[in-house]
Amino acid sequence: MGKVEFDFRGVDFFQSKNKLSGSLGNFRYMMIPDGDGIQVYTYETYCFEVAPKLAETRVEMSDQGLQEAGEWLNAQYEAYLTAHR
């Protein structure tokens, strides 16, 4: 499968302490601002609060950090698809 373009808001969205969630089928992700960074989680099927987390990382709260989050999520999504074939 080709690279997915994750649609993130700008840095100002996270600086305002907003969370962002999204999904591709049963693959889900949550981005939560944390000080000067953003915690990024992947999980599946259920709501974030009760679902087991598949993976997590932290990126800096910047345009570059959001780009890194997108690249990391792409790798996680590819791994998810491989595991669920």
C-alpha positions, 0 to 999 in steps of 0.5 A: 500500500502507498503512503497515507497522508494523515490530515493534521491540524497546525501546531497552533491547534495543539498549542491550544491543548486540543487533542486530535484523533483519527482512523483508517478502518480499525486502525486508530490514532490519538495525538495529545499535547504534552508540554512542549511535545505531542504524545502520539498513540495507536490503538484499534477498534475501541475508544481510546480510553479503554483500548490497549495501545498498540504503540506510542511515541512523542514528537516535539510540538513543531512543524517538523514534529508533526511531519515526524508524527506523520511518518511514524504513523505511516510506519505503524499503519503499514505494520498494522496492515501486514499483521492483519492480512 
